[in-house]
Amino acid sequence: MELLDRIEDQVASTGLPLFAITLAAVPCPDTPVILTLHWHGFIKEKLAEVEEAEAISYTPIPSSALQVNERWRDLLAVDRAAMDAAWALGAWDVQRAERPGCMRPGAESREALECLQAFGSFPFGINGSNVVVADAPDADDLVEVAARRGYLMWLFRPVRGGIWGEYADDATLIEDGRRNPPCPLRPIPPTCEGNRKTIYRFGVPASNPFAS
């Protein structure tokens, strides 16, 4: 599964910096996964569409949720795809969360909202504007499966194409906040049982390369 090209194409087409990237999948082989790019920036709202008019409010630029339809047989393939993209884009780490289904007895209401957000189905907007612009025709079906069987979500913050370049204190980065592939870490098999978090640490502090 190749995520890097999709991410770089989106960055090139929008010209916007990234804040973070998430990937969501249900534990069912050959199902689509949802790649969401969270942009950093604001849309200026003006009373008149003239250059001299001052902005009266700022609305966050909506995230972009994309459906990836590449086939996969094992969750480790999705894990590896997220790790490879994060490694190449200079992310400090990848955080993988395993979440149980939110339809189980005793589940908190926030879990249902988090499930919707993971798959780009944010249920409401801000000031009448969309929070997510989705090109994900199977998102509703994936949310239904995730609510029953649970899901996995990966999160990383890229240096390349992101806002983190000036803050990156990382001895592993080369020019433009990149790293040379492949990612040297091996994926850890998920259990898909309850809440569990796995962090793949890539970065090494440049100011103290011997820090753990």
N, C-alpha and C positions, 0 to 999 in steps of 0.2 A: 504494500500500500504506500503510494507516494503522496505525501502531504506537502512537501516543501515547495514543489512547483505551483500548487494551487495557492499557497500562502503568498509566494512572491508575485504571482500574477495579480492577485488582489491588491497588494501593496503598490505595484507599479500602476495599476489602472486607477486607483483612488488618489494616490499621492499623499496619503494620510499616514501619520505615525501610529504604531500599534501600542496599546497599553498591555494587553494580554491576549492569549489564545487559549481556547478550551476545545476539547474533543469529548463527545459523549457517545456511548455505545451500550446496547443491551447485550446480555450474555447469551446470544443466539447466533450461531454461525451464519455467514452470508447475509446478514441484515445491514442496511445502510448505517453509516455513522454520521454524526452532525459535527461539522467543524465551524466554530464561531470565532470570528475575529472582532476583538473589542478595540475600537479606535479611540485615540485621544484627540479631542477637538470639540469645538462648539459651533453651532449655527447661529448667526446673528439675526435677531428679529428686529425689524425696523418698521416704523409707521409708514414710511414711504420708500419705494424702491429707487432711491437716488443715492449716488455715491457720498454726497455730503451729509446725509441723514445719519444720526447717531443711533447705535443699537440700544433698544430698550430692554432687551433680555437676551439670554444666551441659553440655547438648548443643546444638550449633549448630542453629538453625532451618533446615530443608531449603530449598533453592532450589526455585523453581516453573518448570517447563519447559512451555511452551504451544506447540501447533502452530498456525501461521498458514497458512491455505489460500487466501489471495488470489492471483489469477493474476498472472503477470509474464512478460514476454518477454525482458527484458534485465537483466543483473546491475546495471546502473546504476540501475534502478528500486529494487532492494533497497538499494543504496548510499544513494540519496537518502532512502529511508524511514528508515534508521538515522540519517543526518545530521539530518533534520528533527526526529526524536524527541529526539535528543541536544541539539540546539540549543534546542528549546523547554523542555527540562528543565534547562537551565543547565549542561550538562557542559562541562568545560574543553576536552576534545577527544574525537575518535572515533578509535580505533585499528583499522584493518582489516588482518587477516592473511590472506594467501593460502597455503594449505597443500597440499602434494602428497599423493597417495594413500599410505597407510601400507602397502599391500600390495606396493610396489615392492621390488626386491632392494636390500638394504643399509639398509632403513629401521630406525630404532631402535625398541625396544619401547615407549618412552614416547609415540611418535607415535600408536600405536593407542589408548592411554589418553586422550590429548588429543582424539582424534577422537570417542571415546565421550562424553567430558565435554561437548564442544561441542554435541552433539545431545541432551543430557539423559539419557544412558544410562550413568550412573555405575555401574560393575560391582560395587561393594561399599559397605557402610555404615560408620558409625563407632559403636562400642559397640552394635551391633545396630540402629541407627537409620538411616533413609534419608538420604542426602545430597541427593537430588533427588526431588521429587514431580512426576511427569510426566503431563501430559494430551496425549500426542503419539503417536497410534496408528501413525503411519508412521515413527517414529524408527528402528526397526531397518532398514527399507528404505533410509532416507537414509544411515545409517552404512555400509551395504553399498556404496552408490554412492560415498560419500565416500572409502571405503577404496581404491576403484579409480581414481576420477577426480579426487580432491582435493576441497577445499571452501574456503569463505571464512568467516571469523568476525569480527564487529564487537564491540568492547568500549567502553563508556563508563560514567562514574560521574556520576549525576545529582545536582544540588544540590537541585532541587525534588523532594520526596519521599524524599530521601536523607539520609545522615549528614554530608554535606560542607558544609552551610550555614555553620557557624561557622568553617570553615577557608577559605572561598572568598574569595580576593583577586582579584576579577574586575570590571573596570570595565564590562563589557558586560551585567551582570545587572540586572534590574529587581526589583520586589517579589517576595517569596517564592522567589527564586532562579530566576526564569524569564527567558526572552528572547522577544521578539515574533517570530513567524514572518513570512516564511519564512526558512530558512537561506540566507545570501548566498553561500556557497561553492559552487563547481561540483564535482561528483564527477569523480574521475579513473578512467578505464577500467582495470579489472584485466587482467592478462595471463594469469592462471591457469597460470603456468609456474614451478614450483618454489616456494621460500619467498620471500615478498615482504611487506613491511610498509609501509603507508601511514598517515600520521597527519594528520587534519584538525584543525588548531588553531583553536579558537573564542575562547578566553579572552584577555583583555588584563589584565595586573596593574594593579589599582587604585592600588597604591603607586607604580608607575612605568609609566604608560600608554604610554610611548614605547619600552619594552623589546620586543625582538623575540621 
